[in-house]
Amino acid sequence: MENTFLGEALSLPAPAKLNLFLHITGRRADGYHLLQTLFQFLDYSDVISLQVRGDGKITRSLASPLIPENEDLVVKAARLLQQVTGCQLGVDIKVHKILPMGGGLGGGSSDAATVLLGLNYLWNLQLDLDRLAAWGLRLGADVPVFVQGHAAWAEGVGERLESVNLPEKWYFVLHPKVHISTAEVFSAEGLTRNCKPIRMAAFLAGQTTNVFEPVVRKNSPEVAKAFEWLGDQARLTGSGACLFAEFDDEASAQTIAKNLPKQWSGFVAKGRCVSPLHEKLNTLS
């Protein structure tokens, strides 16, 4: 195909996200939960390397052995893009995994979005973000926000996005080294599913929470211990297991990080309103 990058390798970030709050306002007839949340990106990422193939094959390497290739969202994303566009090109995908699995940081969805956007560029498909986001929703509810690439207020199942500009704070993110099953948490009996819909003013006034926090704390003693250690500033992202605390400066976040107990892991990152993935792609166009 003309203007493609046959054989060329391109490395792109797949950034983490935080849910600055997360409410469930109801359920659809098909069982999907209706959400309200606020997405913020972090400058902390997996790295996805893409190399165009001319034979149409899609391969994956360096990814977690816990995820079979056919079930990996990066492979599904590439195959989906092939299917809906009829593109005859293929790709070798290398996943350099940094974000913890089951941590609520959106790693799998972010990886998938990076593949969609990276291949849109490398395969010269020239698709707009709205179309890519709509296709990405087939892969997961968090994929559209990573495709659109801007901090956003989200509703519906997470696909109705309104871009917002937020203060780009510093965050300390703690991973208690446990895996939280999103499906199990969503089906938990004690989960609050009837939050009253709110507007941004309620978030700014501190009148929000993450409805998954009490369920995750109850079902995971290690997460509960992490909350106790991090204190009142601790918040859960997504359905867990990662916690985060917000700071005005990097030094304050680093001070907490230096005292982290050895049984856990963590990192300091800056919040970003524009996804690092989009910043990188903008330098290529």
C-alpha positions in Angstrom: 0.0 0.0 0.0 1.3 3.4 -0.9 2.7 5.6 1.8 3.0 2.8 4.4 6.1 2.0 6.4 6.8 -1.6 5.3 9.4 -3.1 7.6 9.9 0.0 9.7 9.5 -0.2 13.5 7.7 2.4 15.5 7.7 2.5 19.4 4.8 4.3 21.0 3.7 4.8 24.6 0.5 3.3 26.1 -0.1 5.5 29.1 -1.8 4.7 32.4 -5.0 6.4 33.4 -6.5 7.3 36.7 -10.2 7.4 37.6 -10.3 10.5 39.8 -13.7 9.3 40.9 -16.0 6.4 39.8 -19.8 6.2 40.3 -22.3 3.7 39.0 -25.7 5.3 38.2 -27.6 2.3 37.0 -27.6 -0.7 34.6 -28.7 -1.1 31.0 -31.1 -3.8 29.9 -28.1 -5.9 28.6 -26.5 -5.8 32.1 -23.8 -3.3 31.4 -23.3 -0.8 34.2 -23.8 3.0 33.6 -20.9 5.0 34.9 -19.8 8.5 35.7 -16.0 9.0 36.0 -13.2 11.4 35.3 -10.2 10.2 33.4 -6.7 11.6 33.8 -3.7 10.3 32.0 -0.3 9.8 33.5 3.2 10.1 32.0 3.9 6.5 32.9 3.4 4.0 30.1 3.7 0.6 28.6 5.7 0.7 25.3 4.3 -0.9 22.1 6.6 -1.5 19.2 5.0 -2.0 15.8 6.7 -3.3 12.7 4.7 -3.5 9.4 4.6 -6.8 7.6 3.6 -7.2 3.9 2.1 -10.6 4.3 -0.9 -9.7 6.4 0.2 -11.7 9.4 -0.2 -10.4 13.0 2.3 -11.6 15.6 2.9 -10.7 19.2 6.0 -11.0 21.4 7.4 -9.8 24.8 3.9 -9.8 26.3 2.7 -11.5 29.5 2.7 -15.3 29.1 -0.4 -15.2 31.3 -2.4 -13.9 28.3 -2.7 -16.2 25.3 -1.9 -14.4 22.0 -5.4 -14.9 20.6 -6.9 -13.3 23.8 -4.5 -10.3 23.9 -6.2 -7.0 23.2 -3.3 -5.8 21.1 -3.8 -8.7 18.7 -7.5 -8.3 18.8 -7.1 -4.6 18.0 -4.9 -5.3 15.0 -7.2 -8.0 13.7 -10.2 -5.7 14.2 -8.6 -2.9 12.2 -7.7 -5.4 9.4 -11.3 -6.7 9.3 -13.1 -3.4 9.2 -10.8 -1.7 6.7 -9.8 -4.6 4.5 -6.2 -3.7 4.9 -3.9 -6.5 3.6 -0.9 -5.5 5.6 0.2 -7.2 8.9 2.3 -6.3 11.9 4.7 -7.6 14.4 3.7 -6.3 17.9 6.1 -6.2 20.8 4.6 -5.3 24.2 7.0 -3.9 26.7 4.8 -4.3 29.8 5.3 -1.8 32.6 1.8 -1.2 34.0 0.6 -3.8 36.4 -2.2 -6.1 35.2 -5.4 -5.9 37.2 -4.3 -2.6 38.7 -7.1 -0.3 37.5 -4.7 1.7 35.4 -6.2 0.7 32.0 -3.1 -1.0 30.7 -4.8 -3.5 28.4 -7.1 -0.9 27.0 -4.3 1.6 26.5 -2.2 -1.0 24.7 -5.1 -1.7 22.4 -5.7 1.9 21.7 -2.0 2.4 20.9 -2.1 -0.4 18.4 -5.2 1.1 16.7 -3.6 4.6 16.5 -0.2 3.3 15.6 -1.5 1.1 12.8 -3.8 3.9 11.5 -0.5 5.8 11.0 1.7 3.0 9.7 -0.9 1.4 7.4 -1.9 4.9 6.2 -5.6 4.4 6.9 -6.3 8.0 7.6 -9.2 7.2 9.9 -10.6 9.9 12.3 -10.5 9.4 16.1 -14.3 9.1 16.4 -14.4 6.1 14.1 -11.4 4.5 15.8 -12.9 5.1 19.2 -16.2 3.5 18.1 -14.4 0.4 16.9 -12.2 0.4 20.0 -15.4 0.2 22.2 -15.8 -3.3 20.9 -12.5 -4.2 22.6 -13.3 -2.6 26.0 -15.1 0.3 27.6 -11.9 2.2 28.4 -10.4 2.0 24.9 -12.3 5.1 23.5 -10.7 7.5 26.0 -7.2 6.3 25.2 -8.1 6.7 21.5 -9.4 10.2 21.9 -6.4 11.1 24.0 -7.7 13.8 26.3 -8.7 13.9 29.9 -12.4 13.5 30.0 -15.6 13.3 31.9 -17.2 10.0 30.9 -20.7 8.6 31.1 -22.6 5.7 29.6 -20.4 2.6 29.8 -17.5 4.9 29.6 -17.8 5.8 25.9 -19.6 9.1 26.1 -16.7 11.5 26.6 -16.4 15.2 27.2 -12.9 16.6 27.1 -11.9 18.6 30.2 -8.9 20.5 31.3 -7.7 19.5 34.7 -4.7 20.7 36.9 -1.8 18.5 36.0 -1.0 17.3 39.5 1.7 14.9 40.6 0.6 11.4 41.8 2.0 8.6 43.8 0.6 5.3 42.6 0.8 2.2 44.9 0.4 -1.3 43.6 -0.3 -3.8 46.5 0.9 -6.6 44.1 -2.5 -8.3 44.0 -4.8 -8.8 41.0 -8.4 -7.6 41.2 -10.9 -9.2 38.8 -13.0 -6.5 37.3 -15.8 -9.0 36.6 -15.9 -10.2 40.2 -16.0 -6.7 41.6 -18.8 -5.6 39.2 -20.9 -8.6 40.4 -20.2 -8.1 44.1 -23.4 -7.9 46.2 -22.3 -4.9 48.2 -21.5 -2.7 45.2 -23.4 0.6 45.1 -25.2 0.8 41.7 -27.6 3.7 42.3 -25.5 6.8 42.6 -27.3 10.0 41.7 -25.9 11.6 38.5 -23.7 14.5 39.2 -21.9 17.4 37.4 -18.3 18.6 37.5 -19.2 21.0 40.4 -19.7 18.0 42.7 -16.3 16.6 41.9 -14.7 20.0 42.4 -16.5 20.3 45.8 -15.1 16.9 46.9 -18.5 15.2 46.8 -17.4 12.1 44.9 -16.0 8.6 45.7 -15.0 5.4 44.0 -17.9 2.9 44.6 -15.5 0.0 44.2 -13.3 1.0 47.1 -15.4 -0.6 50.0 -15.8 -3.8 48.0 -12.2 -4.1 47.1 -11.0 -3.3 50.6 -13.4 -5.9 52.1 -12.3 -8.6 49.7 -8.6 -7.9 49.5 -6.8 -7.6 52.9 -3.6 -6.5 51.1 -5.5 -3.5 49.5 -7.0 -2.7 52.9 -3.5 -2.6 54.4 -2.3 -0.3 51.6 -5.2 2.1 52.3 -4.2 2.1 56.0 -0.6 2.9 55.1 -1.3 5.6 52.6 -3.9 7.3 54.8 -6.8 9.6 54.2 -5.4 10.9 50.9 -5.6 7.4 49.4 -8.0 6.8 46.5 -8.7 3.7 44.4 -8.4 3.9 40.6 -10.8 1.9 38.4 -11.9 -1.3 40.1 -8.4 -1.6 41.7 -6.0 -2.8 42.8 -3.9 0.4 42.6 -4.3 3.3 45.0 -3.1 6.8 44.4 -2.6 10.0 46.2 -2.5 13.5 44.7 0.2 16.1 45.3 1.0 19.7 44.1 4.7 18.9 43.5 6.9 16.1 42.6 9.0 16.3 45.8 6.0 15.6 48.0 5.1 12.5 46.0 8.7 11.3 46.0 8.8 11.6 49.8 5.9 9.1 50.1 7.5 6.8 47.5 10.8 6.6 49.4 9.0 5.2 52.4 7.0 2.6 50.6 7.1 -0.8 52.4 9.1 -3.4 50.4 6.2 -5.8 49.9 4.5 -3.3 47.5 5.6 -1.4 44.4 4.8 2.1 43.3 5.8 5.0 41.1 5.5 8.7 40.8 4.0 10.3 37.7 2.6 13.6 36.5 -1.0 13.9 35.4 -1.5 14.8 31.8 -4.5 16.2 30.1 -3.2 15.3 26.6 -2.1 11.6 26.3 1.6 11.0 25.8 0.6 8.8 22.9 -1.0 11.6 21.0 1.9 13.9 21.8 4.2 11.3 20.2 2.0 10.8 17.2 1.8 14.6 16.6 5.5 14.7 16.2 5.3 12.2 13.3 2.6 13.9 11.3 
